[in-house]
């Protein structure tokens, strides 16, 4: 095996890409770039029963949006292709023959009904060294019987022959030495009835032929590692270095994060929106919910890894520099929706104003609102400090039209008998402004209160109510700047008339 770092992400196109898978791809990406290595995307599409049309396209679109770049892939090509397992049958056929010839694999002719019957007899039943002798396979039948079954095209699978009483040691970069006993393993199927390999066989053949140096994958595959280690030994190959990542847990830390958790908690678990093609159900993604791709990268980087410092905001090039396998945690990391929003807010606040204005304009356009650069700049300044997402900055209907309704609670508590007179007096005061900007408006507002000996509570809530219809919100002085004096005065008059008519 070459000394060069070569890692891979190998998803199955059986549905949308969960953020657990994205985190795995990200860690492979960071490790490859840190070590000037190669990152390979390999599509493991041998499970035809679970294959979902458009899933592969969805996976690639997710990585395009996130900026995770592959050096070799089905789309890009490379020197170790093909990069879809369904196109690599010749390799699997070649290497299964060696296992058969060496007695490390065997034909199994048992029907699905026969296997179901055995499992019905005992919930713990497995196909292994204890039970294989009583089943219909090339170990229990003589050569003539096996030959006859093959000549008759009897359906079969090929199973691995797990050795008895063997200790299997795995050296994992996260967990250290992990020891398994062969009697804990079953004789997994390597080649299915349709002639296609299972994941267990195809992945070790492909990893060897593609010169993968490190297998960085989720913790759920740790229990399969002893089988994979054995398959490497059976082939006479050196196994790659094993790295099993901790699970991404539910927000409460109890169990693996699922799409159901996202549905219950109203947060995404997929990078992009996904529509289930059988049920029509739509699952919103991080992109559609307003997350920046760089924020999601930062969020996922910290779900299982930490730099050992207080630093939490990392640009991608900083992650390339600081990421290491040694600082990956062995325990699961809980996904915190509030922390995820915090990350996105940090990235939003760090955006250059001119960049944010263009993003905001685009967001307004999606909502059918036409807004010029100057107005978008004002809205951005008004809403930026309060927003976690750009779409929250567009929640300013009052910028485009006077309110049709007024917050009932504020109206009930704050609108008093003398309120119309106070608002009318302040409206007239606005004509004296020499400059229409937030600072001047604030200064004049406070001077007006002092001169008229009016409390802040007697004017501020009712003025906000008149201008926006809301009981709370962003800077009132900035709102007046955006609306302009004439529009502000018009809205004060409308509010006085409407609310007076209700009394």
N, C-alpha and C positions, 0 to 999 in steps of 0.2 A: 504493500500500500504506500502511496506517495506521502511525503511529509506535509504536503500542502493541505491546508484546511479546506475540506469540501463538505458542506452540509446541505440538507434537503428539507423541504416541506412537501408532504405527500398527502394531500387531501383526497377524499373520495367524493365524487359528484353525486351525493345522495341527498342533498338538501342545502340550506343556507349555511354560510360560514359563521360559526359561533365565535364570540370574542376569545374563547379559550383557544381555538385554533389560530386566530389572528395573533394572540400572544406568543404561541409556539413559533409561528412564522417570523414574528418580530425578533425573538431571541436568536433564532438561527441567522437572521439578517444581521443583527448587531454583532454576533460572534464572527460571522464571515468577514464583515468589514473591519472589525477590530484586528483581525489576523491576516488581512489581505488575501482572504480566501474566496471561494466561489459558493454561491447560493443557487440551488437547483429547485425548480418547481416540477414535481412529477405527479401526474394524475393517476390515482389508483382506481381504475374504472372496471375492475374485473367482476364486481358484484352487480350483475345485470338485473337481478330481481329488484334491487333497491335504487337502480340508476334513475336520476331525475333530470329530464331535459332542461337545459339552460343553467343547471347548477355550476357547470364548469365555467361558463361565461360569467356568471355571477361572481364566482371566486376571483377571477382575473380582474373584474371591475372593482372589487373591493381593494385589491392590492394597488391598482392604478390610482384610486382615490387616496389611499394612505401613503403612497410614495415608496412602498416596499418593492425594490427592484430585484429581479432575478437575473442571474448570469446565463442560465440555461433553462429552457422551458419549452412546452409544446409550441408556443407562439414564436419564441425567439430562436429555437433550435440549439445546437451545440454538438460537441464531439462525442457524446455518450448516449445519444438518442436511440430509438424514439423515446419520447417522454410521457407516453401514455401506456399503461400496462397492457391494454387490449391490443397493442401493436407489437408486443414483445414476446409472443408465444414461443418463438424459436428458442429463445434463451431459457425459458422455463422447461421446455421439453428436453433440452440438452442436459440440464442440471438435475432434473428429476431422475433421469436414467442412472446417473452415478449413485444416487441414494438407493435406488432399487437394486442395482448391481452389487452394492456393498452391504445389502441387507439392513439398511437403515430406514427403509420405507416398504410398504406392501400394498397390494390390491385388497380392497374391501368391497364385497358384493352385497352386503346387507341392504335391504330395502328400507325406505323411510318408515313403513309400517312396522317392520321388525324392530327397528331402533326405538320407535315410540312405545312398543309393547314392553321393551326392557326398561325404559325410563318410567313407565307406569307401575312396574313392579317395585321399583325403588327410586325415590326422589334423588338419591345420591349416586345413582348408577352412572358410571363413565366407561368409555371405551379405553381400556388401558391394559397393562401387563397382566392383570388378574383376569380380566374378562375376555381378552382378545381370542383366547384359545377356544372359547365356546361359540364364537361368532363365525360368520361365513366369509373367510378371507384367505389370502394366499399363505398364511402361516398355519391355519388349521386344516386346509385342504391339501391333497397331494398335487404334484405338478400336473398330472394328467387331467384332474378335475379343473384346475385353474386354466389350463390350455383350452379345454372344451368351453368353459364359460366365456373366455375371451373370443374364441372363434364364433360363438353364438351371439356376439355383440351384447352380452349381458352388461347392463349398466354397472359401473363401479366408480369408486373414488380411490385415491391413493392417500394412505395415512402414514404419518411418521411413526417409527417404532421407537418408543421411548425406552431407554435402557433401564433395567431394574437396579434399585439400591445404589444410585449414583448421586453424589453431592455435586451441585452445580453452583459455582460462585460467580457473582456478578459484581464488578467494581463500578459503582455509579459515582459520577462526579459530585452529585448532590448528597447522596446518602451513604457513601463509602461502600464497604463490602456488604453485600446482601447474599445470603446463602439459601438455596432451595434444595429440596429433596426430590429426586425424579419420581418417586411414588405419589407425589402431589400433582403430577402432570398427567394429562390424558393424551392419547394418540390422535392428535389433531389432524384434520383433513388438510392435505397440501394441494391436491388437485381435485377439483369438483367433477361431478358427472358431466358437465358441459365442456370439460377439458381445460377450463380456465383455472388458474392458480388461486388459492386463497391469499389473503393479505400476508399470512405468516410466511408462506414460501416465497411469494413474489417479492416481498420487500427485502428479504435478505439477499436474494439473487441480484436484484437491482442495485441495492446499496453496495454490494461487492463490485459489480461491473462498472458502476458509476464512481468507484473509488471514494465512497463517503467515509470521511475520517471520524466524524462524531454524529451519533444519532441523538438529536435533541427533540424530545417528544413529551407528551403528557404523562403524568403519573399513572393513569389508567392502563398504560402499556407495560408497567413494571412487572406485572404478573406473567406477561408473555415473554419477558426477556430471557428466562432460562431456556425456553424452547428455541428462541432465536439464537442463543449462544450455542446450543447443541447443534443446530443446523449449520452454523459456521464450522464447528468442529467436524461434523460429518463430511463437509465438503473440503476440509483441509485448508480453510481460509482463516485469516486473522480477523477477528470481530472488530468493529469500530468501537470507539469509546462511548459509553452509555451515559446519557444525561436525561433523567426523568424529572420533569418540572412539576411543581406543586399544583394542585387543583385551584381553579378560581371558584370561590365559595359563594353561597347566598349571602345577602347583606347581614343576616343574623349569624353567619358563620356555621350554620348547620346544614351540611350537604352541598353538593355541586350545583353551581348556578345553572338554571335552565331557562328556556324561553318562557315557561309558565311563570317563573319568578318575575320576569320582566313585565309580563302581562298583568300580574297582580299589583306590582309596584309601579306600573306605568313608566318604565324605563327600558331602553333598548338593550338587546343582547347580540344583535347582528350589526355589522358595519353599515350596510345599506338595506333599504326596504326590500322585503321578500314577500312574494305572493305564493301561497301554497296552491300548486296547480291542480290539485284534486279537490280541495275544499273551497278554494277561493279566498281563504283567510289571508289577511294582509298583516305583516309584522313590520312595524316601523323600525328604521335603522338610526344609528348615531348621526349619519349625514342629514337625514330628513328632520331629525330633532334639533338640528342646529349646531352640532359639534364641529369644531375645526379638526381636520385630519391630524394635524400636529398635536392637538390636545389629546386626542384618543391614543396616539402613539405614546405620549407621556404617561397617560393613565395606565395603559397596559404594561409599560416598562416597570412600573412600581408595584404591579400585582405579582409579586414573587421574587423581586430583586430590589436591593437598595444599595446606594453607593457608600453607605457607612458615614454619611455626613447629614447635615440638616437641609441640604439643597434638595428642592423638590421639582423645580422647573428646569427641564432639560431640552435643549434643541437636539435635533437628530445627530449632528456632528459631535455634540458633547456625549451622547449615548455611545456612539462609536468609540470614543476615547476611553470612557470610564467603565463600560460594561465588562463584566467578567463572570465566568461560571462559578467562581469561588464565592461570590456574594449572592447566589441564588438561595432562597430559603427552602427548607425541606417541608415546612408546614404550609397548609393552604392559606390563600389570601382572600379575604372577603371583599366583594365588590360593593363599594359605598356610593350610591347614586348622588348623595349630596357632595361628596368629595369630587366626584366626576364633574359635577356642575361647577365646583370651585375651580378646578383646573381650566375648564373652558372659559370661565370669567377672567382668569389670569391671562390667558392668551388673547382674549378680546381687548382687555385693557392695554395690552402691550402693542396692539396693532397701530401702525402709523395712521394719523387722522385721515390723510388723503386716500389710503387704502381702505379704511373703514367706511368712508363716505361712498366709495364706489360699490362696496359690498352692500351697504344699506340701500343705495339707490336700486340695485338689482333686486333686493328683497321687497322693496316697495312695488316694483314693477310686477313681480310675481303675484302681488295682491291687487293688481289693477290700479295702482296709484301712481300718478305721474308727479314727479318731484324734481326740481332742478338742484344743481350742485350746492347753491347757496342755502336753500331750505334744508337739504339733506345734512349739510354741515351743522346747521343750527339744531336739528333734531338729534344728531349724533352727540353734540355737546350737552344737550338736555338729558338724554337717556343713558349715555354710556356708563356712568358710574353705578347705575342701578341694575344694569343688564348682565345676565349670564350668557345670553344668546343674542345674536343679531336680530332674530325675529321678534324678540321682546322690545326692541327699540322701535318697531313699527306700530306698537300699540298706542298710537297717538292720533286717534280719529279726530280729536278736538283741533288738531292742526289744520284739518281740511274743511271742517264744518262746525257750526255752533252746536252745542249739545241739544238733543231732543228731549232728554230726560235728566233729572237731577237726583243725586244720591239722597234717598229718603231719610236716612239716619242723620246725615249732616244737616239737611234742611230742618228736620224736626228739632234737633238740639241747638243749632246755631242761628237759625233765621229768626230774628226777633222783630218786635214792632218797629224799631228805629233803623233796621238794616237797610231798607231802600234809600233812606236819606244819606246814610254813611257811604253807601256804594255810589250814589249820584255825586256826592261831594268829591269822592276820590276820582271818579271818572272825569270830572272837570279839571282836577289837579293834573291829570295826565297831559293836558294841553300845554302845560308849562315846561315839559321836558325839553331840554336843549339837545340831548343825545338819547337815541333809543338803543340803549344797550343794558345788559344785566346789571352792571355796577351802578349806573345812573338811576335805573328804576328802583333798585334796592335802597339807595340813599334817599331818593325822594319819598319812597313809601314810608320809611322810618321817620323822616322829618314830618310827614303828614300826620302820622300817629301822635307824635310828640306835640305838634302844634294844636291839634284838635283834642288832645288828651283822650285819645281812644286806645283801648287795649288791642293787642295783636289778635286776640281771640275774637274780637268783635268784627274785625275786617277780613283777616286772612282766610279763614275757612269759607266765608260767604263769597269772597272774590274768586277763590278757586272754583267754588261751585258754579258761579256764573260763567266763568271762562271755559271750564272743562266738563262740568257736570259731575265731577268726582269729589270725594271727601278728602282724598290724599293724593300725592303724586310728586313729580319732580319739581324743581325750582320754579316757583310762581313768577319770579322776576324774568327768568329765561323764557317762560311761556309768553309773557307780555312782549318781550323783544321779538319773538318769532311771529306773533299775531300782528303786532303793530298797534299803535294807539287807536286808530279808527276802528279796527275790528274789535279790539278789547272793549271800547266804549259801546259799540253796537251790541255786543254780547251781554254787557251789564244791563243795558236797557231791556233786552229781550227777557233776561232772567227776572228782572223786577216785574215786568208785565205778566209773565207766565206764573210766577210763584204767587204774586198778588191775586191773580185770578183764582188760584186754588184755595186761598184763605177764605 
